[in-house]
Amino acid sequence: MAALRAQPELWETMQTFDRVRFRTVGWSIMWNIAAAQLRAGRSVILDGVARQPEVSRTRDVAKSCDAFLFVVLCTIDDADLHKQRIDERIRAIPGWPELTWLDVQRSRDGWQPPTDVDLFLAAHESFDANLAAARAAIGLDSSSGR
């Protein structure tokens, strides 16, 4: 979406969209890029605040490209820890503002977690614990590195 901000007329139009339509534009761009990468035989990771419609459409894209898809839902229930992480994080996405806690709160308040998920990870857990859970869920033996 940051690339769209560089096009003033387009971005002005985007600002008239409701949240669902705005989100759909962003996901549509990601799905098109993902499909191109999958058709070229490359792996793809999509990272976003997905709702059930986005998960379902992502599954459709993967299926149309005959690709394996594994959906991971990362959550953080502790609002204070979440706020601390947002306040300390610098994403540095060119042309895109940093998220504020208010932005995140708005998103959290209106978000319903998707139900069609392959793995749930808790962001308050350690990286190593979550990595081990992810590896186990996709059938990788964490002790052998395979």
Secondary structure as UniProt FT lines:
FT   HELIX           2..5
FT   HELIX           8..14
FT   TURN            15..16
FT   HELIX           19..39
FT   TURN            40..41
FT   HELIX           52..64
FT   TURN            65..66
FT   STRAND          72..75
FT   HELIX           79..88
FT   TURN            94..95
FT   HELIX           101..110
FT   STRAND          119..122
FT   TURN            123..124
FT   HELIX           127..137
FT   TURN            138..139
FT   TURN            142..145
//
